[in-house]
Amino acid sequence: MAHLKQQFKDALSSIEPGADKANAPEAHLLVREALAADAKLADYGVDPVLIGSYKRSVSIKRVKDVDVFVRLPDLPNDVTSKDILDRFFKVLHTEFGTDSSGHRRVVRQDRSLKIAFPEYDLDVDAVPARRHWDRATWEIPQKGEDDKWVQTNPEALTSLSSEMNAAHDGHYVPTVKLLRQTRRALLRRGAKPGGFFVEVAAFQAFKSGLVSGNDHAEYYVSALEEVTKIINDFVLHGTGVTDPTLWGETISIRATDDELDTARLRFADAAVSARAALEEEDEGQSALAFQKLLGKNGDDETVFNMPPGYNEDGSKRATTISAGARLVPAGTRTFG
């Protein structure tokens, strides 16, 4: 079996966010300071916190948007979702204005405000949240509604991800990153279903106890197979993907039937290819298969490299030694 441990290690390094790791928290801090400076929001107990894939350490290169969960624990019940979004827009537009081309940096969305940071080449989505009646979870504006809120609990997923990672000796987070990269390679960036859907499906697969392994290769293949089954059941049978943060709830996604069916078929093929690659004795052919599955990172660089001694097509490099040659390739043994 070809486990290609160094190649998987290098692949994970290749999809790390890089400079975005520093830029994301800096952009978050600027948004936080702007909101906290507003007297009315201060009365509401404004307390922004990073959430999303970046916070959970499962984001991959490049990070193009950062989610800021703006907790408002003292928001009065008579303040509507429209009211608070209006206030957010006023505060943030006053602070950030327009870019060098004259375009507004703050754009109002269904349930959040998107703030562009061209200097970092990323956006921040600021989502207002009020306490749910249970005092343990939160509510955010309902898409398409002026005065409706929907229950959510994003901070819990951060904690659950850390716990799952610890339970699997640090393999959960890198496996999710590899699965997110596979989704991007199979479906292209921006296609639906998105990376969050794959991540939550992965969490469900890990929680089931059916994902296991001894290294990155085994965990990746095992998780890909189980996630593929979950996607198949979701698309063909309507079986919901469990929301691990809210009891009895499932997640919702925005994807067309065609997009879902494409994802189902491509993940099914990928799972078969990954298992064959893991069981392949020839490291070059195995690496070639993993290379196709993981594609290129956000900088358009190949994620999975060939092991030493192999050409880019997976074939083994020929070694030619002629009689009397002055230079001979080094061997692997030592004698003394």
Secondary structure, DSSP 8 states (H G I E B T S, - for coil): ----HHHHHHHHHHTS-TTHHHHHHHHHHHHHHHHHT-HHHHHTT-EEEEEHHHHTT---S---EEEEEEEETT--TT--HHHHHHHHHHHHHHHH-B-TTS-BSEEE-SS-EEEEETTTTEEEEEEEEEE-TTSSSEEEE-TT-SS-EEEE-HHHHHHHHHHHHHHTTT-HHHHHHHHHHHHHHHH-TT-SS-HHHHHHHHHHHHHTT----SSHHHHHHHHHHHHHHHHHHHHHH----B-TTSTT-B------HHHHHHHHHHHHHHHHHHHHHHH-S-HHHHHHHHHHHH-B-TTS-BSS---TTB-TTS-B------TT-S-----S----
